[in-house]
Amino acid sequence: MNEPAVKSATARGEGSAVGVATWANAVPCNGLGRYEDALTAGRQLVDFDDPDQRFVSQWGAAEPIEAAVRAGTRDAAADTLSWFAPLLRATRTEFALGVQARSRALLADGPAAEDAYRDAIEHLCHTRRRPELAWAHLVYGEWLHRERRRGDARGQLRTALDQFTTMGMAGFAERAARALHATGATVRTRPPNPSARSPPQEAQIARLVQDSQTNPEIAARLFLSPRTVESHLARIYDKLRSPPRPLEPPSPPAP
């Protein structure tokens, strides 16, 4: 999806931009259920050697973990988690502990998996990383459905669908809606929250990035400074994971 941006950033030697663009490829692919594509991008992310890229890869390693599990390569997921988990434990934040628990749950079975999903939701409830929390509800609901616990699954999936829709994360919302429909539930979709949409200038910059325009070229075209373009791009990439404002606390997980 962002191949032009990756190639352009690579040619300019912008390591952090390469990492962000590669990570931004993996995110929507996971949301759309294109796990092989997400895994390809995720492997590139984890294999980065550039220090600037390493920062992004450490932050986004959860993407290839889920992609590998869904693609049937659990060994690859386990290897990534073994590299990722110590980094998360070192920070000891609610966010890190939540992502670690969610990643661990994807590789677990039975009661161990359920405990890890619940731990993930509990930790992420105390953060402002609402996309990560919604993702935890989604994968927990999918797991409950596979365990043939349709009633419990519906509660988690409805929470995920509501949160993703409110944040304007259409790919993940569609995935949650499909999973909810598979449980036999009636799915009523609603349009994304207008406040979650990007301002016009950010949307214009995003389109120019997709057209392989460099930051100076974008700045010249829009009569902006390169630093202003960089600030807009940082906000655009952050919105892939973070809503523009905190949402109401989610409903507690189903017993």
C-alpha positions as CSV (number, residue, x, y, z in Angstrom):
1,M,0.0,0.0,0.0
2,N,2.9,2.4,0.8
3,E,5.5,0.9,-1.5
4,P,6.1,4.3,-3.3
5,A,6.7,5.9,0.1
6,V,9.1,3.1,1.2
7,K,11.1,3.3,-2.1
8,S,11.2,7.1,-1.9
9,A,12.4,7.2,1.7
10,T,14.9,4.4,1.0
11,A,16.4,6.4,-1.9
12,R,16.7,9.5,0.4
13,G,18.3,7.5,3.2
14,E,15.6,8.4,5.6
15,G,15.7,5.3,7.9
16,S,12.9,6.3,10.3
17,A,10.6,7.2,7.4
18,V,11.3,3.8,5.8
19,G,10.4,2.1,9.1
20,V,7.2,4.1,9.6
21,A,6.1,3.4,6.0
22,T,6.8,-0.3,6.3
23,W,4.9,-0.4,9.6
24,A,2.0,1.5,8.0
25,N,1.9,-1.3,5.3
26,A,1.4,-4.0,8.0
27,V,-1.3,-2.3,10.0
28,P,-4.1,-2.1,7.3
29,C,-3.2,-5.5,6.0
30,N,-3.8,-7.0,9.4
31,G,-7.1,-5.1,9.6
32,L,-8.2,-6.4,6.2
33,G,-7.2,-9.9,7.0
34,R,-4.4,-9.9,4.4
35,Y,-2.1,-11.7,6.7
36,E,0.5,-12.9,4.2
37,D,1.0,-9.3,3.1
38,A,1.1,-8.1,6.7
39,L,3.7,-10.8,7.5
40,T,5.9,-9.7,4.6
41,A,5.9,-6.1,5.8
42,G,6.3,-7.2,9.4
43,R,9.4,-9.3,8.7
44,Q,11.0,-6.3,7.0
45,L,10.1,-4.2,10.0
46,V,11.8,-6.6,12.5
47,D,14.8,-7.2,10.3
48,F,15.8,-3.6,10.1
49,D,19.4,-2.9,11.1
50,D,19.4,0.9,10.8
51,P,19.2,2.5,14.3
52,D,16.5,4.9,13.1
53,Q,14.4,2.0,11.7
54,R,15.0,-0.1,14.9
55,F,13.0,2.4,17.0
56,V,10.0,1.9,14.8
57,S,10.4,-1.9,14.6
58,Q,10.5,-2.2,18.3
59,W,7.3,-0.3,18.5
60,G,5.5,-2.1,15.8
61,A,6.5,-5.8,16.3
62,A,3.0,-6.7,17.4
63,E,2.0,-6.6,13.7
64,P,4.1,-9.5,12.5
65,I,3.2,-11.6,15.5
66,E,-0.5,-11.6,14.7
67,A,0.2,-11.9,11.0
68,A,2.4,-14.9,11.5
69,V,-0.1,-16.6,13.7
70,R,-3.0,-16.1,11.2
71,A,-0.8,-17.1,8.3
72,G,0.0,-20.4,10.1
73,T,3.6,-19.8,10.9
74,R,3.5,-19.9,14.6
75,D,7.2,-20.5,15.0
76,A,7.9,-17.2,13.3
77,A,5.4,-15.5,15.7
78,A,7.1,-17.1,18.7
79,D,10.5,-16.0,17.5
80,T,9.3,-12.4,17.1
81,L,7.7,-12.5,20.6
82,S,10.8,-13.8,22.2
83,W,12.7,-10.8,20.7
84,F,9.9,-8.3,21.5
85,A,8.9,-9.4,25.0
86,P,12.1,-8.3,26.9
87,L,11.7,-4.8,25.3
88,L,8.2,-4.5,26.5
89,R,9.0,-5.8,30.0
90,A,11.8,-3.3,30.3
91,T,9.4,-0.4,30.1
92,R,6.8,-1.7,32.6
93,T,4.1,0.6,31.3
94,E,0.4,-0.4,31.1
95,F,0.7,-0.1,27.3
96,A,3.7,-2.3,27.0
97,L,2.3,-4.9,29.4
98,G,-1.0,-4.9,27.5
99,V,0.6,-5.4,24.1
100,Q,2.8,-8.2,25.5
101,A,-0.2,-10.0,27.0
102,R,-2.2,-9.7,23.8
103,S,0.7,-11.0,21.7
104,R,1.2,-13.9,24.2
105,A,-2.5,-14.7,24.0
106,L,-2.3,-15.1,20.2
107,L,0.2,-17.9,20.7
108,A,-1.6,-19.6,23.7
109,D,-4.4,-22.1,24.0
110,G,-7.2,-22.8,26.4
111,P,-7.3,-21.0,29.8
112,A,-3.8,-19.6,29.3
113,A,-5.0,-17.7,26.2
114,E,-8.1,-16.4,27.9
115,D,-6.1,-15.2,30.9
116,A,-3.7,-13.4,28.6
117,Y,-6.5,-11.7,26.6
118,R,-8.1,-10.5,29.8
119,D,-4.8,-9.2,31.1
120,A,-4.3,-7.3,27.8
121,I,-7.7,-5.6,28.1
122,E,-7.1,-4.8,31.7
123,H,-3.8,-3.1,31.1
124,L,-4.9,-1.3,27.9
125,C,-8.0,0.0,29.6
126,H,-5.6,2.3,31.6
127,T,-4.0,3.8,28.6
128,R,-5.0,6.3,25.9
129,R,-4.0,3.8,23.2
130,R,-7.6,3.1,22.2
131,P,-6.7,1.4,18.9
132,E,-4.6,-1.2,20.8
133,L,-7.5,-1.7,23.3
134,A,-10.0,-2.2,20.5
135,W,-7.6,-4.7,18.8
136,A,-7.5,-6.7,22.0
137,H,-11.3,-6.9,22.2
138,L,-11.3,-7.9,18.5
139,V,-8.8,-10.8,18.8
140,Y,-10.3,-11.9,22.1
141,G,-13.8,-12.0,20.5
142,E,-12.4,-14.0,17.5
143,W,-10.8,-16.4,19.9
144,L,-14.1,-16.8,21.8
145,H,-15.9,-17.6,18.6
146,R,-13.4,-20.3,17.7
147,E,-14.0,-21.7,21.1
148,R,-17.7,-21.8,20.2
149,R,-18.6,-19.3,22.9
150,R,-20.8,-17.2,20.6
151,G,-22.5,-15.1,23.3
152,D,-19.3,-14.1,24.9
153,A,-17.7,-13.4,21.5
154,R,-20.5,-11.0,20.6
155,G,-19.9,-8.8,23.5
156,Q,-16.2,-8.4,22.7
157,L,-16.7,-8.0,19.0
158,R,-19.4,-5.4,19.4
159,T,-17.1,-3.4,21.7
160,A,-14.3,-3.7,19.1
161,L,-16.7,-2.7,16.2
162,D,-18.0,0.4,18.1
163,Q,-14.5,1.6,19.0
164,F,-13.0,1.1,15.6
165,T,-15.9,2.8,13.9
166,T,-15.7,5.7,16.3
167,M,-12.0,6.1,15.5
168,G,-12.6,5.9,11.8
169,M,-10.4,2.7,11.4
170,A,-12.5,1.3,8.6
171,G,-10.4,-1.8,7.8
172,F,-10.5,-3.1,11.4
173,A,-14.1,-2.1,11.8
174,E,-14.9,-4.2,8.7
175,R,-13.0,-7.1,10.2
176,A,-14.9,-6.8,13.5
177,A,-18.2,-6.6,11.6
178,R,-17.5,-9.8,9.6
179,A,-16.5,-11.6,12.8
180,L,-19.6,-10.4,14.6
181,H,-21.8,-11.4,11.7
182,A,-20.2,-14.9,11.8
183,T,-21.5,-15.4,15.3
184,G,-25.1,-15.0,14.0
185,A,-25.5,-11.4,15.4
186,T,-27.3,-8.7,13.5
187,V,-24.7,-6.0,12.5
188,R,-25.8,-2.5,12.2
189,T,-23.0,-0.3,10.9
190,R,-22.8,3.5,11.3
191,P,-20.6,6.0,9.5
192,P,-17.2,6.8,11.0
193,N,-17.0,9.7,13.5
194,P,-16.4,12.9,11.4
195,S,-14.0,14.1,14.2
196,A,-11.7,11.1,13.4
197,R,-11.1,12.2,9.8
198,S,-7.9,14.0,8.9
199,P,-8.0,17.8,8.3
200,P,-7.9,18.7,4.6
201,Q,-4.2,19.7,4.6
202,E,-3.2,16.4,6.2
203,A,-5.2,14.4,3.7
204,Q,-3.6,16.4,0.9
205,I,-0.1,15.7,2.3
206,A,-1.0,12.0,2.6
207,R,-2.0,11.9,-1.1
208,L,1.2,13.5,-2.1
209,V,3.3,11.1,-0.1
210,Q,1.5,8.2,-1.9
211,D,2.5,9.9,-5.2
212,S,6.2,9.6,-4.1
213,Q,6.6,13.3,-3.5
214,T,9.5,14.2,-1.1
215,N,9.0,16.4,1.9
216,P,10.7,19.4,0.3
217,E,8.6,18.9,-2.9
218,I,5.4,18.8,-0.8
219,A,6.5,21.9,1.1
220,A,7.1,23.8,-2.1
221,R,3.8,22.7,-3.7
222,L,1.7,23.6,-0.6
223,F,3.8,26.7,0.4
224,L,4.7,25.2,3.7
225,S,8.1,24.8,5.5
226,P,9.6,21.3,5.4
227,R,9.3,21.2,9.2
228,T,5.6,21.8,9.0
229,V,5.3,18.9,6.5
230,E,7.2,16.7,8.9
231,S,4.9,17.6,11.7
232,H,1.8,16.8,9.7
233,L,3.3,13.5,8.6
234,A,4.0,12.6,12.3
235,R,0.4,13.3,13.1
236,I,-0.8,11.2,10.1
237,Y,1.2,8.2,11.1
238,D,0.2,8.5,14.7
239,K,-3.5,8.4,13.7
240,L,-3.0,4.9,12.3
241,R,-3.0,3.9,16.0
242,S,-4.3,6.8,18.0
243,P,-7.6,8.6,17.9
244,P,-7.6,12.4,17.9
245,R,-9.1,12.5,21.4
246,P,-9.7,10.0,24.2
247,L,-12.9,7.9,24.0
248,E,-15.2,6.9,26.7
249,P,-14.0,4.0,28.8
250,P,-15.1,0.7,27.2
251,S,-17.5,-1.8,28.7
252,P,-15.8,-4.4,31.0
253,P,-15.1,-7.7,29.3
254,A,-17.8,-10.3,29.4
255,P,-17.4,-12.9,32.2
